[in-house]
């Protein structure tokens, strides 16, 4: 059940998603210059599941079959710790730069699948056994994705045409993806969604957006479903690639982990009834992530991934310091210590999320929301500073970086002499500084920076959401009790003295 890298590549080759890059269709994502490296990197990630060193962390056994740990239904805090370690180990593979590695969406379908009864509240849900029962559809979809160890992408937001208008008020009501009509076979949808990261996935999950704002209780834009990425009429228009086909030594991250981003076009796509999870109901749609607790399990994966990424920043920063011999300077020590503080804060929030976990209404051990919300608001704000620290520590060394071809060219001897470091040869130093550049300054690094700022949405809205959901009453009550507590009789006290 837990598939290999070759099985992932074979399925991608046989069922190619409708990808468009630089004005052309990508016929085979396993060989196209812009996608072949990320495809094979993902294959390597799947192969880790079968490595004897990691098999018992990255997979679990159930019903005589082994599944990826991200599909594991946590019933205890120890289960959560095991799942978290699997998240972190997978993130280590890319130094945390794969923001939408398969385990991210897998946790989503796990939580929604176990909480499938939530979707049966929708008025459009049919009777059990009818093929149109949304609860059954959601549960079966989870089992299908788990049993085939599929990789999912998703797209949440509408195109940025006019943010002051509702989707139905735009020049065309189907700029945003919405329901066109119901048929005997399923639902026809038309329009577009942003932003599908990792479009070479097996399937796309269109889960109800959390920001539907329409007049009334019903909306054509409130819908949830899952489809193969090669479905007729479903297209992915990708951004310009960051993988330029350069040597992996010169581009150690972008040449392997450019997961691509795309906006998704639905050209009258048929969604079979058995793949529909929710329709029309705005209230159910807007609360789906929260009420199924999918958002908390996804956030837990994110926190573990950010811990891994911050560990990479710390290792990179200290490696630069060691290489150029700058560790004796207090301002350098202060900068590295900032990363250490960030790492320990994220680790502490991860521990707090597990220690405060409770069984939800569906019997799933669910991480505590408070620490996860804190992490989701803290990390986007601190990430640019992590970038800056690497740039400050590397300084001009991150700019003056001859390529591997340069080192092997006519001026190679001069490069080896003049670009060596206190504790490293020119080759070793340049490999390290190339990594620093690709993580923080290249087009790949710039995308990472922007991506982290908006990983879970607009930072202001994130703060506003935190303000709305966080229980502040006990702390307000403490202040009220303090200011209204009886004061000691000062005169008696003085007389007694």
N, C-alpha and C positions, 0 to 999 in steps of 0.2 A: 504494500500500500504506500509506504514512504518511497517515493520514486527516486531514481538515479538521475544524474546529469544527462546521460544519453537519452533516457526516456523523455526528459523535458525537451531536449533538442529535437528528438524525433517528432513529438507532438507539435512543436512549433513549426517544423518543416511541413508536416502534413496538413496543418490547419492554420495557415498564415493569416494573421490579422490584417485588416485593410489599412496599412500604414502608408502615409505619403510624406516624403522628405525631399526638399529641394525640387518640388514640382513633379516628382516621379513616384510611382507605386513601388514599394519594397516587396518584391516577389518572394524573396526568401530571407527572412530576418537572421538566419544562422550564417549567411554568407555575405550579406550586404555590408559595405565598408562602415556605415554609420551604426549598425546594430550588432554585427557579429561578435564584437568583443564583449558587450554587455550580455549577450545571449550565452556566451561560453563562461562568463563570470558567474552568471546565475546557475549554470550547469555545475560549476565547481561548488557552489553553495549547496546544491542538492546532493552532491557526492559526499559532502561532509557527514550527511546523515548515515552513511554506510561505512565511515571510517571507524575502526574499532575503538579509537581513542575518544570519539565523541558520540557514538551510537546511542549509548544509554542516557545521554543528556538531550540529544536532539530528537529522539524518538521515544515512544512509549508503546507498550503492548496492551491490546484490548481485543477480546474476541478471537485470539489466536493470530492477530495481524498487528504489524507495527505501523504506527502513524506518526506524523510530525508532531512534536511536542506542542506546537502552537494550537493544535486542535484539541488538546487535552482539556477536559472540563475540570477545573479545580474545585475540589470539595473540602480541602484543608489548607491551612497556611503553608504547610510543607509543599503541597502541590504548587502553590503560587511561587514559592522560592525556586522550585525545580523549573517551572515555566520561565521565570525571570532569568535564570542562569542560561537557559537555552536561547532566550532573546539576546542576551549579552554576547554569547559565544558566536551567534550568527552575525551580530553587528561587528565583532572583532575582525571578521573576514574582510571587510571593506574599510576598516578604521572608522566605522560609523557613518560613512558617506552614502550608503544606500538607505535613503529615507523611507522608501516604500518597498523594502524587502518583503518577500511573500508572507512572513509571519505577522506583519502588521494587519493585513486584511483578513488573514486566517483567524485571528483573535476576534475580529468583528463577526464573522459568520458563526463562530463558535458561540459567542454570547447571544446573538440573535436567534440562532437555531434552538438553543436550550430555552430561550424565552419566547418561543414561537407563538404561545398562546396570546401574546400581546397583539399580534396581527389579526387574530380572529375577531377582534372588536370592530374591525372595519365593516361598515354596512355592505360593502360590495363583495365581501367574502362569501363564498358558496357553502353548501352543506359539506360536511366531512365525506370524503370518498367521491366527490363530484369532479375532482381535478381543478376546482376553482376555490378550494378552501385555502386561505392564505396562511393559516397556521401550519397545515400539513406541507404546503409549498416551501415555507421557510425552513422547517425541520429537515425535509428531504434534501433541500439544497445544501444545507450544512453537511449532511451525511455524504452527499455526492462529491462536494469539494474535498472533504476530508479523505474519503476513500480513494480518490484519484490524485490526492496531494497536489491540487491545482494552485496556480499562481493567479491572483486577482489584481486588477487595477480598479480604480473608482473615480468618479467625477462628481463634485458636490455643487458647484456654483454656476450661475448663469453668466453668459457673456456680458462684459462690461460696456453696454451700449449707453445706458442712461441710468445711473445709480439712484436718481431721484424719482424714477418711475417704477411702477409695478410691472411685472413681466407682461401682463395683459394689456398694458397701456403703450407698449412699444409699437413702432410702425408696423411690425408683423407680429401677431401674437405667438408665432412659432419661431421667433428668434431663440427664446428659451425653450428647452425641450419640454413638451407637454403631450397629453393624450389627444389624439385626433378622433378616434372612434373605437368602439368595441365591435368585435366580430366573433363568429362562432369559434374561430381558431385561437383568438387572443386579442391583444390590445395593440393598436397602431399608434406609434409615437413619432413625433417630428420635432426638429429643432436641434439645439446644441447645448453642451455642458462643458464647463471648465473644471478642473484641469486634471487630466488623466496622466499621472506619473507611472512609468513602467508600462507603456502600451503594448509591449511584446508579451503581456500576460495572456493566460489561457482564456480568462473571462473578465468581463467588466461587471461590477456590482453598482447599480444605481440605487443607493439607499436614499430614503427621503432626506432632502436638505433640511437643515435646521433654521433656515432663514426665509421660508416662504411667507410672503406678505401680500395677501390678496383680500379683497372685500368678500365677506361671506364666509361660510364654513367649508364650502367645497371649492376645489381648485383643480384644474386640469394639470397643474404642475406638481401636484402631490402624488407621487407614485414611487414604488420601490420594485426593483426586479433585477435579475441576473441573466446575462447572455454571453455566449461565446464571442470572442473578439473578431471572429470571421463571419459573423452573422450578416446576411444580405442587407445592404443599405446602411451599415454601420461603418463609419470612416474615422480614422485618426489622423488629423493634420498635425504633424510634429514640428517643433521648433528647430532652429538651426543646430546641428550636432556640435558637441564640444569634443567628441572623439574625432580627431583629424587624421587618424591613421599613422600617427607618429610613434616613435620607439617608446616602449613602455618604460624604459629607464628615464627618458626625458619627460614623459607625462605619466607618472606612476598611478595616478588616480583616474584622470579623465580618459585614459586609454583603456580602462578596464570597467569603470563604474558609472559611465554616463547613462543613467537610467531613462533618459529622455522624458519629455513632457509633451502633451498634446491636448488640443481641444477636440471634443468628440462630436461628430455630426450624425444625427439620426435622420435619415432620409426615408420617412415612412416605413420604419422598422416594425416588423411584427414580433411582439413579445408573446410567446405561447402562454396560455392561462397557467400552466403548471410552474411557470417562472415568475409569476406576479406575486408580490408580497403585500402590497398596499395600494389603494387607489382613492383619490379625491379628498380624503379626510385630512384637512390641514392640521388639526390638533394632534391626531395620531402621528402624522408625518413629522411635525416639529418636535415631538417628544420621543421619537423612536430611539434615538441614540441613548438618551438619558434613561428612559423607562425600561429598556432591555439591559442596561448597564454596559452596552457595547462600548460606549465612549470611555468607560473606566478601564476596561481590559485593553483597549487600544492605547490609552494613555500610559498604562503600565508598560506595554511594549516600548513606547516612546522613551520613557524614563530610563529603561535599561539600555536602550540604544544610545541615549545621550550620555549615560555614564561611560559607555565604551568609547564614544567619540571624545569625551573630555579626557579620558585616560590617554588617548592618542595625542591630543594636544599637549598634555603634560610630558609624555615621552618624547615628542618632537622638540618641545621647548628645551628640555634638559639636554637632549642630544646636541642641539645647536650650541648651548652653553659649554658643554664638555668639549665639543669639537674646536671651538675658537678660543677656549680658555678664558671665558669672561665671568666665571662663577664667583670670583672674589669681590666683585663690585656689588654694593648694597642695592643699587637700583635694579640690577639684574635679578638678584635674589628676591626683591620685592615683586617683580613682574611674575616670576615663576610661582611665587607663593600665592598670587591671585588665582592662578589656575588650580593650585592645590585646594584653596578655599572653595572654588566652584565645584570641584570634583567631590569634596567631602559633603557639601550641601546637597548635591544631587544624590549621592549615596545614602545620606541620612533620610532624604525624602522617600527614596525607594524602600528603605527599611520601615519607615513610618507607615507607608502605604500597605505593607504586608502585615505589620503588627496590628494595625487598626482594621484589618479586613474582617468582613462579616458575611455570613450566608445571606444571599438575597432571597426574594420571594420564590425564585425558581431553584433554590438549593445550590447555587453557585457561590463559591467563596470569592467575594468581590473586594478588590483593594479599596482602601479608604479614599474618599474623594478629596479631602482637604489637602493632603500632601501632594497628590497628583495635580490638582489645580494650581498649587503653589509652584510646582516644577514647570507646568505648562506656561505660566506667566513669567517665571524667573528666567528660564533658559533663553527664550528669544531676545530678552533684553541684554543678557550678558554675553551672548555669542559674538557680537561684533567686537567686544573687548578681547575675547580669546584670539580672534583673527589679528587684531592690532598688536597684541603682545608678541605673536610669532613674527610679525613684520618688524617690530622694533628690535627684537633680539637678533634677527637675521640682517636687518638694515640693508645696505647696498649689496650684500652678498646674495640676496634673493633676486637681485636684478642682473648682476653679472654672472651668468651661468651658461657657458658654452655647452653645446649639445654633445652627445656621444660621438656624432660624426666629426665635430670639431676636435675632440680629444684624440680621435684616430686620424686626423688630418695633418697637413704639413706643419701646423703650429702646435701640435700635440705636446712636444717637449717643453715649450714655453708655458703652456697651460698647466702642465704638471708641476713646473717650478714655481710659478707665480700665484697659483690658486690653491696651493696646498694649505693646510691648516695646522695649528699647533699639535693637534692630536689625530690628524687624519691626512691621508693622501688626497690629492686633488680629485681623484675619481670618487673616493668615499665622501668627501665634502660636497661635491657637486650632486651626487645622488641624494644626499640629505636635503640640500637646499632646493633641489628640484621638487622634492616632496612638499617642502614648506610653501613653495611658490604655487604648486598645483592645488594645495588645500586652501590657500588664502588669497591669491592674487590672480590666478588664471581665470578665464571665463568660467571654468568649472567651479573654481573657488568662489567667484562672485555669485554664481547661482546658488551655491551652498549657503552663502551669507543671507541672500534674499529669502531663500527657502526656509531657513531657520526662523527668520523674523515672522513669517506668516504660516508656519507649520500647521498650527491649529486654528488659523483665522486671523483677522485683523486684531492687533494687540489691544487697541482701545476697546473693542467689543469683548475681547477676552477678559479684560479688567472689569468691564461692566457686568459681564456674566458672573464673574467671581463675586462681585459685590452683591448681586441679586441672590445667589444661592448660599453664600456662606452664612452660617448661623452666628450672628453677632449679639444676640439677646443676652446670653449668660454674662458677657463682658460688660454690656451696658448695665445690667442688673448689679454687677459688682460695684460699679462706680456709684450708682444710686444708693446702694447700701452704705457705701463709705461716706458719702456727703451727708447722709441723713442719720448716721449713727449718733447715739447720745454722747455728748461731750462731758468730760470729767468736770466736777465742780472745782474750779481753780481756787476759789477762796478757801474751801475746806482743806484742799491739798496744802496750801500755803500755811494755814493755821496748824495743821498737823506737823508740818516741818518745823 
